[in-house]
Amino acid sequence: MTTTTTKKNHGAVKGTVAAAAGIAVLLGGAGTFALWNQSGAISGAATETGTLTADFSGTTSWQDVTPGAGNAIADIAAFRMVPGDILEGTTTVEVTATGENLLVDATLDSTTANLPEGVDATVLLSDGTASGETLELTGSNAGTVYDLTATVTLSFDEGSEASQGATVDLTKVNVDLQQRLNS
């Protein structure tokens, strides 16, 4: 069997061969195609992460701040709350802030205390100049020590008729300090 190639077919074959050769060259060179790149270490020293530590070992003094009362409570275990009472417990917390730009939120974890119905607990921090649920602490690389005051307020809703004879376990009311991002 003989195949006759015409000039028209011959040109198509040449074009196909040339295209295949071009693709082969391109594909064959794909493994060597490279963009320039460099890498190196940045100059300077290492850095470290900061810390936030707190010592809650201070004693807590309690005050009956119910309107018309204003009495120091000598023995909180002997005090019996009634609806309408407001108690404040004050303690010092030594906080060490190592690092920069620390905002600290204070919250009260009273879930483990199993507070009786009608009894609410809140906390405020104070550094002597400002107080609130959030304090801005200026840390330092050496660690800045703050003597903060934590004031825990227990209030018994005056309209509450529940919770007679219930126990408020103050050892399970925890003050939590949490670093918050600057916003």
ABEGO torsion letter per residue (X at the ends): XBBBBBAAAAAAAAAAAAAAAAAAAAAAAAAABBBBBBBBBBBEBBBBBBBBBBBAABBBBBBBABBGBGBBBABAAABBBBBGBBBBBBBBBBBBBBEBGBBBBBBBBAAAAGBBBGBBBBBBBBAGABBEABBBBBBBAAEBBBBBBBBBBBBBBAABABGBGBBBBAAABBBBBBBBBBX
